[in-house]
Protein backbone atom coordinates (compact mmCIF):
# COMPACT_ATOMS: atom_id res chain seq x y z
CA UNK A 1 0.00 0.00 0.00
CA UNK A 2 1.24 3.46 -0.87
CA UNK A 3 1.55 6.17 1.78
CA UNK A 4 -1.20 8.83 1.45
CA UNK A 5 1.21 11.46 0.03
CA UNK A 6 2.40 9.12 -2.77
CA UNK A 7 -1.16 8.04 -3.44
CA UNK A 8 -2.20 11.66 -3.97
CA UNK A 9 0.80 12.22 -6.28
CA UNK A 10 -0.10 9.15 -8.32
CA UNK A 11 -3.72 10.29 -8.53
CA UNK A 12 -2.68 13.77 -9.72
CA UNK A 13 -0.38 12.26 -12.36
CA UNK A 14 -3.11 9.90 -13.55
CA UNK A 15 -5.59 12.77 -13.86
CA UNK A 16 -3.03 14.87 -15.71
CA UNK A 17 -2.27 12.19 -18.27
CA UNK A 18 -5.93 11.34 -18.74
CA UNK A 19 -6.78 15.00 -19.18
CA UNK A 20 -4.05 15.84 -21.67
CA UNK A 21 -5.85 13.94 -24.38
CA UNK A 22 -8.58 16.55 -24.34
CA UNK A 23 -6.02 19.34 -24.71
CA UNK A 24 -4.90 18.01 -28.07
CA UNK A 25 -7.38 17.32 -30.83
CA UNK A 26 -7.48 13.62 -31.46
CA UNK A 27 -8.16 12.34 -34.93
CA UNK A 28 -11.33 10.38 -35.57
CA UNK A 29 -9.45 8.46 -38.28
CA UNK A 30 -9.95 8.91 -41.99
CA UNK A 31 -12.92 10.71 -43.49
CA UNK A 32 -15.93 8.38 -43.74
CA UNK A 33 -16.70 7.28 -47.29
CA UNK A 34 -20.20 8.74 -47.04
CA UNK A 35 -18.74 12.24 -46.62
CA UNK A 36 -16.21 11.67 -49.40
CA UNK A 37 -19.01 10.57 -51.75
CA UNK A 38 -20.93 13.69 -50.73
CA UNK A 39 -17.91 15.77 -51.83
CA UNK A 40 -17.91 14.02 -55.19
CA UNK A 41 -21.65 14.25 -55.82
CA UNK A 42 -22.66 17.64 -54.41
CA UNK A 43 -19.68 19.95 -55.01
CA UNK A 44 -20.70 23.20 -56.67
CA UNK A 45 -17.31 24.88 -56.35
CA UNK A 46 -13.83 23.67 -55.42
CA UNK A 47 -11.04 26.09 -54.59
CA UNK A 48 -7.40 25.68 -53.72
CA UNK A 49 -6.21 28.41 -51.39
CA UNK A 50 -2.79 29.57 -50.21
CA UNK A 51 -3.04 30.53 -46.55
CA UNK A 52 -0.55 33.41 -46.54
CA UNK A 53 -0.28 34.65 -50.13
CA UNK A 54 -4.03 35.33 -50.40
CA UNK A 55 -3.93 33.41 -53.68
CA UNK A 56 -6.52 30.92 -54.80
CA UNK A 57 -7.47 28.83 -57.80
CA UNK A 58 -11.07 28.03 -58.71
CA UNK A 59 -10.85 24.54 -60.16
CA UNK A 60 -12.93 23.96 -63.27
CA UNK A 61 -15.30 21.03 -62.95
CA UNK A 62 -13.23 18.90 -65.34
CA UNK A 63 -10.27 18.94 -62.88
CA UNK A 64 -12.17 18.24 -59.68
CA UNK A 65 -11.84 14.47 -59.82
CA UNK A 66 -8.10 14.77 -60.43
CA UNK A 67 -7.64 16.88 -57.32
CA UNK A 68 -9.96 14.65 -55.29
CA UNK A 69 -7.87 11.64 -56.34
CA UNK A 70 -4.86 13.07 -54.46
CA UNK A 71 -6.77 12.48 -51.21
CA UNK A 72 -6.55 8.80 -50.33
CA UNK A 73 -9.02 6.63 -48.45
CA UNK A 74 -6.41 5.85 -45.80
CA UNK A 75 -5.82 7.37 -42.38
CA UNK A 76 -2.61 9.32 -41.87
CA UNK A 77 -0.65 10.34 -38.80
CA UNK A 78 -0.23 14.03 -38.18
CA UNK A 79 3.24 15.53 -37.80
CA UNK A 80 2.90 18.23 -35.10
CA UNK A 81 5.72 20.51 -36.34
CA UNK A 82 4.19 21.01 -39.81
CA UNK A 83 2.11 24.00 -40.83
CA UNK A 84 -0.41 24.09 -43.64
CA UNK A 85 0.19 26.49 -46.52
CA UNK A 86 -2.59 25.21 -48.78
CA UNK A 87 -6.17 24.22 -48.16
CA UNK A 88 -9.01 22.86 -50.25
CA UNK A 89 -12.42 24.51 -49.92
CA UNK A 90 -15.52 22.68 -51.14
CA UNK A 91 -18.79 24.55 -51.49
CA UNK A 92 -21.58 21.99 -51.57
CA UNK A 93 -25.21 22.18 -52.66
CA UNK A 94 -27.23 23.47 -49.75
CA UNK A 95 -24.50 25.92 -48.70
CA UNK A 96 -22.24 23.65 -46.64
CA UNK A 97 -18.52 24.45 -46.86
CA UNK A 98 -15.87 21.84 -46.06
CA UNK A 99 -12.20 22.75 -45.81
CA UNK A 100 -9.24 20.42 -45.86
CA UNK A 101 -5.83 21.70 -44.74
CA UNK A 102 -2.97 20.07 -46.66
CA UNK A 103 0.31 19.32 -44.88
CA UNK A 104 3.46 17.80 -46.32
CA UNK A 105 7.09 17.06 -45.63
CA UNK A 106 9.31 15.63 -48.33
CA UNK A 107 7.10 13.00 -49.96
CA UNK A 108 4.71 12.48 -47.03
CA UNK A 109 1.43 14.37 -47.06
CA UNK A 110 -1.95 14.40 -45.42
CA UNK A 111 -5.16 16.44 -45.30
CA UNK A 112 -6.94 17.42 -42.08
CA UNK A 113 -10.71 17.89 -42.22
CA UNK A 114 -12.79 19.25 -39.34
CA UNK A 115 -16.42 18.31 -39.95
CA UNK A 116 -19.24 18.35 -37.40
CA UNK A 117 -16.83 18.64 -34.44
CA UNK A 118 -14.81 15.67 -35.68
CA UNK A 119 -11.31 15.65 -37.08
CA UNK A 120 -10.38 13.37 -39.96
CA UNK A 121 -6.86 12.87 -41.31
CA UNK A 122 -6.41 11.33 -44.76
CA UNK A 123 -3.25 10.57 -46.70
CA UNK A 124 -2.35 12.94 -49.54
CA UNK A 125 -0.32 11.68 -52.51
CA UNK A 126 3.13 12.76 -53.63
CA UNK A 127 1.60 13.67 -57.02
CA UNK A 128 -0.77 16.03 -55.24
CA UNK A 129 2.10 17.68 -53.40
CA UNK A 130 3.97 18.20 -56.69
CA UNK A 131 0.84 19.66 -58.30
CA UNK A 132 0.20 22.11 -55.43
CA UNK A 133 3.84 23.21 -55.40
CA UNK A 134 3.63 23.85 -59.13
CA UNK A 135 0.37 25.83 -58.95
CA UNK A 136 1.50 28.07 -56.10
CA UNK A 137 5.19 28.17 -57.10
CA UNK A 138 6.44 26.72 -53.80
TILO-105721 format. One record per residue (C-alpha): residue number from 1; x, y, z; residue in one letter. Coordinates in pm, whole numbers, plus 50000, padded with zeros to 5 digits. Layout:
BEGIN
+-----+-------+-------+-------+------+
! seq !    xx !    yy !    zz ! type !
+-----+-------+-------+-------+------+
! NUM !     X !     Y !     Z !    A !
...
+-----+-------+-------+-------+------+
***
This chain:
BEGIN
+-----+-------+-------+-------+------+
! seq !    xx !    yy !    zz ! type !
+-----+-------+-------+-------+------+
!   1 ! 50000 ! 50000 ! 50000 !    X !
!   2 ! 50124 ! 50346 ! 49913 !    X !
!   3 ! 50155 ! 50617 ! 50178 !    X !
!   4 ! 49880 ! 50883 ! 50145 !    X !
!   5 ! 50121 ! 51146 ! 50003 !    X !
!   6 ! 50240 ! 50912 ! 49723 !    X !
!   7 ! 49884 ! 50804 ! 49656 !    X !
!   8 ! 49780 ! 51166 ! 49603 !    X !
!   9 ! 50080 ! 51222 ! 49372 !    X !
!  10 ! 49990 ! 50915 ! 49168 !    X !
!  11 ! 49628 ! 51029 ! 49147 !    X !
!  12 ! 49732 ! 51377 ! 49028 !    X !
!  13 ! 49962 ! 51226 ! 48764 !    X !
!  14 ! 49689 ! 50990 ! 48645 !    X !
!  15 ! 49441 ! 51277 ! 48614 !    X !
!  16 ! 49697 ! 51487 ! 48429 !    X !
!  17 ! 49773 ! 51219 ! 48173 !    X !
!  18 ! 49407 ! 51134 ! 48126 !    X !
!  19 ! 49322 ! 51500 ! 48082 !    X !
!  20 ! 49595 ! 51584 ! 47833 !    X !
!  21 ! 49415 ! 51394 ! 47562 !    X !
!  22 ! 49142 ! 51655 ! 47566 !    X !
!  23 ! 49398 ! 51934 ! 47529 !    X !
!  24 ! 49510 ! 51801 ! 47193 !    X !
!  25 ! 49262 ! 51732 ! 46917 !    X !
!  26 ! 49252 ! 51362 ! 46854 !    X !
!  27 ! 49184 ! 51234 ! 46507 !    X !
!  28 ! 48867 ! 51038 ! 46443 !    X !
!  29 ! 49055 ! 50846 ! 46172 !    X !
!  30 ! 49005 ! 50891 ! 45801 !    X !
!  31 ! 48708 ! 51071 ! 45651 !    X !
!  32 ! 48407 ! 50838 ! 45626 !    X !
!  33 ! 48330 ! 50728 ! 45271 !    X !
!  34 ! 47980 ! 50874 ! 45296 !    X !
!  35 ! 48126 ! 51224 ! 45338 !    X !
!  36 ! 48379 ! 51167 ! 45060 !    X !
!  37 ! 48099 ! 51057 ! 44825 !    X !
!  38 ! 47907 ! 51369 ! 44927 !    X !
!  39 ! 48209 ! 51577 ! 44817 !    X !
!  40 ! 48209 ! 51402 ! 44481 !    X !
!  41 ! 47835 ! 51425 ! 44418 !    X !
!  42 ! 47734 ! 51764 ! 44559 !    X !
!  43 ! 48032 ! 51995 ! 44499 !    X !
!  44 ! 47930 ! 52320 ! 44333 !    X !
!  45 ! 48269 ! 52488 ! 44365 !    X !
!  46 ! 48617 ! 52367 ! 44458 !    X !
!  47 ! 48896 ! 52609 ! 44541 !    X !
!  48 ! 49260 ! 52568 ! 44628 !    X !
!  49 ! 49379 ! 52841 ! 44861 !    X !
!  50 ! 49721 ! 52957 ! 44979 !    X !
!  51 ! 49696 ! 53053 ! 45345 !    X !
!  52 ! 49945 ! 53341 ! 45346 !    X !
!  53 ! 49972 ! 53465 ! 44987 !    X !
!  54 ! 49597 ! 53533 ! 44960 !    X !
!  55 ! 49607 ! 53341 ! 44632 !    X !
!  56 ! 49348 ! 53092 ! 44520 !    X !
!  57 ! 49253 ! 52883 ! 44220 !    X !
!  58 ! 48893 ! 52803 ! 44129 !    X !
!  59 ! 48915 ! 52454 ! 43984 !    X !
!  60 ! 48707 ! 52396 ! 43673 !    X !
!  61 ! 48470 ! 52103 ! 43705 !    X !
!  62 ! 48677 ! 51890 ! 43466 !    X !
!  63 ! 48973 ! 51894 ! 43712 !    X !
!  64 ! 48783 ! 51824 ! 44032 !    X !
!  65 ! 48816 ! 51447 ! 44018 !    X !
!  66 ! 49190 ! 51477 ! 43957 !    X !
!  67 ! 49236 ! 51688 ! 44268 !    X !
!  68 ! 49004 ! 51465 ! 44471 !    X !
!  69 ! 49213 ! 51164 ! 44366 !    X !
!  70 ! 49514 ! 51307 ! 44554 !    X !
!  71 ! 49323 ! 51248 ! 44879 !    X !
!  72 ! 49345 ! 50880 ! 44967 !    X !
!  73 ! 49098 ! 50663 ! 45155 !    X !
!  74 ! 49359 ! 50585 ! 45420 !    X !
!  75 ! 49418 ! 50737 ! 45762 !    X !
!  76 ! 49739 ! 50932 ! 45813 !    X !
!  77 ! 49935 ! 51034 ! 46120 !    X !
!  78 ! 49977 ! 51403 ! 46182 !    X !
!  79 ! 50324 ! 51553 ! 46220 !    X !
!  80 ! 50290 ! 51823 ! 46490 !    X !
!  81 ! 50572 ! 52051 ! 46366 !    X !
!  82 ! 50419 ! 52101 ! 46019 !    X !
!  83 ! 50211 ! 52400 ! 45917 !    X !
!  84 ! 49959 ! 52409 ! 45636 !    X !
!  85 ! 50019 ! 52649 ! 45348 !    X !
!  86 ! 49741 ! 52521 ! 45122 !    X !
!  87 ! 49383 ! 52422 ! 45184 !    X !
!  88 ! 49099 ! 52286 ! 44975 !    X !
!  89 ! 48758 ! 52451 ! 45008 !    X !
!  90 ! 48448 ! 52268 ! 44886 !    X !
!  91 ! 48121 ! 52455 ! 44851 !    X !
!  92 ! 47842 ! 52199 ! 44843 !    X !
!  93 ! 47479 ! 52218 ! 44734 !    X !
!  94 ! 47277 ! 52347 ! 45025 !    X !
!  95 ! 47550 ! 52592 ! 45130 !    X !
!  96 ! 47776 ! 52365 ! 45336 !    X !
!  97 ! 48148 ! 52445 ! 45314 !    X !
!  98 ! 48413 ! 52184 ! 45394 !    X !
!  99 ! 48780 ! 52275 ! 45419 !    X !
! 100 ! 49076 ! 52042 ! 45414 !    X !
! 101 ! 49417 ! 52170 ! 45526 !    X !
! 102 ! 49703 ! 52007 ! 45334 !    X !
! 103 ! 50031 ! 51932 ! 45512 !    X !
! 104 ! 50346 ! 51780 ! 45368 !    X !
! 105 ! 50709 ! 51706 ! 45437 !    X !
! 106 ! 50931 ! 51563 ! 45167 !    X !
! 107 ! 50710 ! 51300 ! 45004 !    X !
! 108 ! 50471 ! 51248 ! 45297 !    X !
! 109 ! 50143 ! 51437 ! 45294 !    X !
! 110 ! 49805 ! 51440 ! 45458 !    X !
! 111 ! 49484 ! 51644 ! 45470 !    X !
! 112 ! 49306 ! 51742 ! 45792 !    X !
! 113 ! 48929 ! 51789 ! 45778 !    X !
! 114 ! 48721 ! 51925 ! 46066 !    X !
! 115 ! 48358 ! 51831 ! 46005 !    X !
! 116 ! 48076 ! 51835 ! 46260 !    X !
! 117 ! 48317 ! 51864 ! 46556 !    X !
! 118 ! 48519 ! 51567 ! 46432 !    X !
! 119 ! 48869 ! 51565 ! 46292 !    X !
! 120 ! 48962 ! 51337 ! 46004 !    X !
! 121 ! 49314 ! 51287 ! 45869 !    X !
! 122 ! 49359 ! 51133 ! 45524 !    X !
! 123 ! 49675 ! 51057 ! 45330 !    X !
! 124 ! 49765 ! 51294 ! 45046 !    X !
! 125 ! 49968 ! 51168 ! 44749 !    X !
! 126 ! 50313 ! 51276 ! 44637 !    X !
! 127 ! 50160 ! 51367 ! 44298 !    X !
! 128 ! 49923 ! 51603 ! 44476 !    X !
! 129 ! 50210 ! 51768 ! 44660 !    X !
! 130 ! 50397 ! 51820 ! 44331 !    X !
! 131 ! 50084 ! 51966 ! 44170 !    X !
! 132 ! 50020 ! 52211 ! 44457 !    X !
! 133 ! 50384 ! 52321 ! 44460 !    X !
! 134 ! 50363 ! 52385 ! 44087 !    X !
! 135 ! 50037 ! 52583 ! 44105 !    X !
! 136 ! 50150 ! 52807 ! 44390 !    X !
! 137 ! 50519 ! 52817 ! 44290 !    X !
! 138 ! 50644 ! 52672 ! 44620 !    X !
+-----+-------+-------+-------+------+
***
